[in-house]
Each structure stands twice: as C-alpha cells, then as structure tokens.
C-alpha cells in the first residue's frame, strides 16, 4: 500500500514514520523545499524525532518526501496534516486546508481515500473540503472517492506518547468511507475509535482541547485569588490530586501556548455563532488565560520594586521560549507575549532556551527572528536584574539559577525544592 501525507511538521512527520514502520510506503508532501531536502537526506528538523529513524526509511525507499503534489495520483490514500491558525481577527483560517484540496483535486483518482487530520470546526470536512475536492476533480465524495476526518493526538516531548498506542478517533462521510479509513489506520494504530460522522470526530477534538483550556483557566484564576490570600496554588493542587476520584490535576502558567489549546476552542466559538449559540465558558476561559502574561509582568514589577528597581531600564531574562517543557516548538508561546509586554515597559529583554538556540521567523513575531539564546553561565546571568521562568526545561540547572541570580519570578513552580535565599523567588 502507498499513501501520501501532506504537511511534514509536528503531526505529519511522526505519522509518516509510524506508517512506514508498519510496512506502508509513504510519500510525504510539503510546500517547503528545505524540509523536503532535509528529510530525503535523512535529517530531522524536529528535536524529539531522531534523524537515524528518518534515514532508515528514506534510505530503504519506504519514505520519500516531495514538493510535487501531482504525485497524489500514485497513492491509495491522502492524509492532510496542515496548519489551522487563527487570522489577525482571531477567526478560523482554513486556507491551508482549502489550498491543499485545490492542489490535489485535479490529480485525485477514483476510490482514493482523503482524510483530514487538521483540527477544525465541525463541517469543515463534509462541507468546505468536500466542495473543493468535488469541484476540482469531478468526483463525488462517497461515490468517486472516500472522505473522512481523524484528528491528530500528538503530544511532543512526552516520551510515553507513541503514535501507535494513542487511540485514533475516525469519522467517515459515509459508512463505506469510515470502513476505508478504519482499514487504513488499522495498519498502523492499535486502537481505533469509530464515530458516526466527520462532524462528530471534528467535535471530539475540539472537546479535548476546550476541556484543557477551561480547566487551565480555572487554576490560573485560582492562582491569582489564592496568591492574594497568601495561599500557594501548587501546594493546594498537590494536596487535591491525592483524591482518588472526581479530580484531575491541571497546572497554572504564564499563559497558553502551542498549536492547539490557544487556538482550537475559538474554532467552535466562531462556528457556534452561525447557529445562534453562545459559548460563554470558552470565551471566559480565553479571557482568563490571555490575561496571564499581564499578571506575570505585574509580578515582575513587584519583584523589581522590592529591590528598588523599575522595570524601565532593567535587564530581564525569559527562561524558556518553547511553549512546553523539553521541546523546540515555540508556536503561540506566552513567552513571546511576556517579552513584548516587558519591552513595552522599557525593559531590556533576552531569552535562554536550550532547545531554541535561534528564534525562527513567524508571522506573529517576525521582529524577534534571528535573536539568539544567551549563554548559560554565571557571568552572563549575573548581568540580569531578574529572570522569569516561563518554561520548565529539565536541561536547566535551577540550583545554578538560584546561586547566580538575585531575583527570580517563577511561573512554573520550577524552584520548588531548590535552596534559595529568602525573598529571592517570587511565584507568578
């Protein structure tokens, strides 16, 4: 069997390797020629994916990357794993999905299975993508070709998270489409979770991320409230999670990051308005989480003020640019917002992240592109008036941080258990 996977990023590349590992021939398609060349040379551009694994399948011919989308005519199934960001008005941008559909439609062969994996609002697959594929191919979904939705469930940085072992939700446009999709994923994934439709599968993914967004907002709000009461939210969560039923621990932070939780809930918010429905929980959670960077910056100002220093003119280091521990993915990272807010108050801002040595160009933060992670040594860190721990990387020596820096603002409880001077660490 030969399949195509379109979009070779944090979702598409691990999925490609899992199918190759399962004996399926994989054609990886991407619009970035640099990525394609790197993969065909057996080189990884994602930290947690080993180059040796890519080289093994690239050398054997089990996995080949290309920028030529017309080659989808060679395959039996096409899996679409492209970005679904928000536009500048915080509205869903499904242009990558539709552009991909337009690129492959003229080359779509009868009986080919097309599966969308990108997170999106209910109706994208069976309305928007279907319309593009049908108009560009003269084939009809459910008759000329098969159509399905199966949301990605990647957890970068989690060594226990293996594509093969993560249950796969699958919804088809018709029962026959679902059957074809299950037959495909059954080759590479151990557990399949069939649902009644593409829309049910799309809604499942949104629920998963909305659940996290709302609960993170709850602990973020409680962090602020308990802090005013002199109560440590981390101690409270640690005690509460000993309850063996009815409680699931979520943890506060400086804001939300990544390609899912800060974005996906607003796909449903936007779509719900079409049906005259309000999504008050989602919107409130968004407001709480969006306000967290400002809260952190205010805590930085308090910490500096205690040392008789203003924010204006102070040198401040953001520790951790990636949105989560031990990965090199800084998409939607709240660290960018912290840097912007501190800079707007007159601070001189730099960052250190062992996994992000240089900031890559992005649409939202293009002016930070090229900035480099500062060196980790006593001489360098002592030049900063304060350090804000935004991401808790295991590679960082927090005892050295405590020994070298006079003022630390900790948003991740990273300094818990580290020997520090009294009053040196501020929780935020």
Secondary structure, DSSP 8 states (H G I E B T S, - for coil): -EEEEE--STTHHHHHHHHHHTT-EEEEE-S-HHHHHHHHTT---STTS-HHHHHHHHHHTSEEEES-GGGGGG-SEEEE-----B-TTS-B--HHHHHHHHHHHTT--TT-EEEE-S---TTIIIIIIHHHHHHHHS--BTTTBEEEE------TT-TT--GGGS-EEEEESSHHHHHHHHHHHTTT-S-EEEES-HHHHHHHHHHHHHHHHHHHHHHHHHHHHHHHTT--HHHHHHHHTTSSSS-------SS--SSSHHHHHHHHHHHHHHTT---HHHHHHHHHHHHHHHHHHHHHHHHHHHTT--STT-EEEEE--SSSTT----TT-HHHHHHHHHHHTT-EEEEE-TT-SB----SS-GGGTT-B----SHHHHTT-SEEEE-S--TTS-HHHHHHH-S-EEESS-TTTT----TT-EEE-
